[in-house]
Amino acid sequence: MTKQVYNLVMNILIETHSHTVASGHFTHDTITDLARAAKQKGLRLLCVTDHSPSIPGSATENYFRSLKYCEKKRFGVELLYGTEADVMDEHGKLGMSDEILAEMGIVIASQHPPCFKPSDIDTNTRGMIHAVESGRIDIVGHPDDEKYPLDAETLVNTCKQYGTMIEMNNASLNPNGYRGDAKARDAELLKLCKEKRVYVSLGSDSHGAAHIADFTYALALVRECNFPEELIVNSSLTLFRSLLAPHSLVRKKYLSESSDQHKLF
């Protein structure tokens, strides 16, 4: 019998989606502040995923280029440095250079109005699908935004093919959130992910330390949907790392092949 999530408390070890002051959105908190909060919440791994340089007011590529020199552990919490990269167009172009993407430990792909003008369901879906099909994306970020309606079945099928996780974004599910009524859209995604055995990540999308590892609404929904715990990545470091590894290799291979092509001209 499939194990189900019947209560709000899982053994959460991983925060997959967080932002520092570098994202330029309503916080002055640093990586250290986020790591301290992660320690207090009992996390083992914190993913720092600041907005890509395509977002106005976010960090430049030099910031992301420097992350490889930062400490890999603070307060006993392992740190994985990556980005929430914007999907820029319907061809799946991302808002960060191939060079820097290749250095990222984790890449979330999302759609935001400053970079991708909200459009019809077909255009929105094409943009996200092409990004996933590049093989470089670890997680599809907040696919529940009412501004960006997506074809849920096409998205889940593509994520299944490319081993990409689908995010249950706690900020989206907050009743006071700004992405509309995300609950129905997320419930549809969970139903499809359950049927097709697609992995889900819970992300707080915390801008600053205040909501690190706050998955209150996301956990309530997975419980309501009887979603299998074994398909939720936040409680298994081994599973999570195994899902990240293939995309990291593709990012590096993509850069290598792109560099070789440039040498021909």
N, C-alpha and C positions, 0 to 999 in steps of 0.2 A: 504494500500500500504506500502511495506517495506521502511523504511527510509534509504536513501543512503548517503554516504560521497561524497559530490560534490565539496568540496574545501579542501585546504591543512590544514585548521585550525580547530582542534577539541578542545573541552574543556579538554585538557590533565591534569590529576591530578596525574598520577602514572608513575613512571619509574620502569620497571620490571627487568632490567639487567644492572648492573654496577659493576666496579672493582676498588679497592683501590691498594695502594702500596703492600698490602699483596699478591696480585696475582703475583707479580714479573714480570710484563710485561710493561715496557716502561713508568712507571709513578711513581712519588714520592708522589702523592696526598693521603691524609688520608680520613677517614670517615667524619671528620669535613669539609674538602674541598669539598667533594661531597655534603654534606648536605647544605653547603652555596650556591653552584651552583643550587641545587634543589630549594632552597628558591627564588633565583633570577629568576628562570624559572616559579615560581608560582605553584610548585608541592605541593601536600598534603602528598604524600607517596613516599618514596624512598626505593627500594629494593637493598640492598648491597649483591652482589652475587659473592664473590671471588671464584677463581678456587679451586677445591678440592685438597687435599694434593697429589693426584696422579700425578698432573702436576709438572714437574721439576721446582724448584724455587718458587713454591707457598707456602702458609702458611701451618704450621703443624696443626694437629688436636687440639693442645692446643689453637691455635688462635681461632678456631671455638668454642671450648668449653668455651672460655672466653666471647664470644659475648653476652651471656645472662646477663652479668653484665654491659654491655654498656648502655648508655642513649637511651631511646626509642624515644626521640624527640630532635631535634636540630634545632635551628632557626625557630621553629614552624612547622618543617616538621617531620612527623612520619617516623621512621626508622624500616624497617623489615629486619632482618639479616638472610641470607641464604647462598646458595652456587650454583655454576655451577658445578655440579658433573659429572665427566667423566664416560661414558659407557666404561667399560674395556674389555668386550668380547661379543661374540654373545649370551651369556646367560643372558645379561643385568646386570651383576655385576657392582656396582657403586664404584667410587674411594674414598669412605669415609666409615668409620665404621657405623654399624647400630646405635650404641650408639649416635654418633654425628648427624647423619641424623635425628634422632628422636627429636633433639633439634632445628632443622632448621625451620625457619618460612616460607621459600620458597625454593624449589629445582628445578633447571633447569637441565635437562639432555642433554649433548652434546657429540659429538664425536670429538676427537682431535688426531693427529698423534702420540704424545708421549705415548698415552695410548691405543689406538685402531688402529691397522694397517689398513689403508684404504684397502677395499676389494671390492668384487663384490656386486651388488645391493641386492642379497638375504642375504648375510652374514651381510652387514651393516644394512639392515632392521630388521633382526632377533635380532640383538643386541639392537636396539632402541625399538623395539616392546616389547621384554621381560622386558626392564626397565619400560616401561609404564604399562605393565600388572602386575607389582609388586604393583601398586596402590599408589606408594610413590612419583610419579613425578607430579609436578604442570605444568611445561612448557617444551616442546621439543625445545631445543635451536638450532638456525641456521640450520634447516633441509634442507637448500638450498646449502650446500657446495658441489662443484663439486667433491671434493675428496671422498665424501661419498654419492654416489647416493642412493636414497631411493625409495621404492615403495610407491608413494604418496597416492594411494587409500587405501592400507593396513594401512599406518600410520594414515590417517584421520579417518578411521573406528575404529581403536583401541583407538585413542584419544577420539572419540565420546563415546565409551563404558565406558571408565574410567574417563571421565570428565577432560581430560588433555588439556591444551591450546597449540596451535601451534604458534611459534614465527615468526613474521616478523622482521628480524634483520636488522637494518638500516646500520650497518657496512658492512654486506654482500651485500646490495644493492648499496652501494657506488661504482660508476663506477671505482674508483681507488682502490677498495678493493682487497682482496687476496683469495676470495672463488670462483673466476670465475664469469661467467655470471649467477648470481643468479636470475635475474628478471623472466626469463621464468619458472624456477622451483617454485618460489614463486607464480607466477600467477596461475600455475596449482593447487597449494595447496589452494589458495584463492577460486578458482572455486569450489573445492571439499568441502571446509569448508562452503561455502555459501549454497551448495546443502544439506549438511548433518547437518547444524546448529552447527558447531563446533566453539568454541571461539578462538579468535586470540589475542595475546598480541604483542604490539609494544615495542621492546627493542632496546635501543641505543647501547648496548654492549660497553659503554664508559669505556675505561681504563684511569681513572683519571676524572677530573671534566670537561674537555673541551667540551665533547659532551653529557653531561647529558641532557636528554629530547630532543635530536636532532633526530627527526623522519622524516626528510625532504624527504628522498627517500621512506621510508615505507608508509608515507601518500600519496605520489604521486601515488604509486602503488595501494593502496586500492581505491583511487579515480578512477584511470584508470579502475580498475576491477569492479567498482560499488559495492563494498563490503558493506554489511549492517553495519551501525554504531553500532547497538545494539549488534553485535557480537564482537566488539572491546572492550576489558576490561579496557583500560587505562583511560576512562572517568567516571568510576563508582566504587567508593570504596566499595559499598555494594555488587555489582556483583563480584568484584575481591576477596573479602574476602570469599564470599560464595563458590567460586571455590577452594580456598585454603584449607578450613576447612576439607573436607573429606580426603584429602591426608595426612594432618598433623595427623589425627587420625590413619590412616593406619601405618604411620611411627612409631608412639608410640606403636601401637598394635603389629607390626612386631617385634619390639625390645622386648616387653614383652613375646611374644610367643617364640622368639629365646632364651631368658634367661631361660624360663621354660624348654625348650628342653635340654639346657646344664646341668641343675640341675639333669636330669635323668641319666647322665653318670658320 
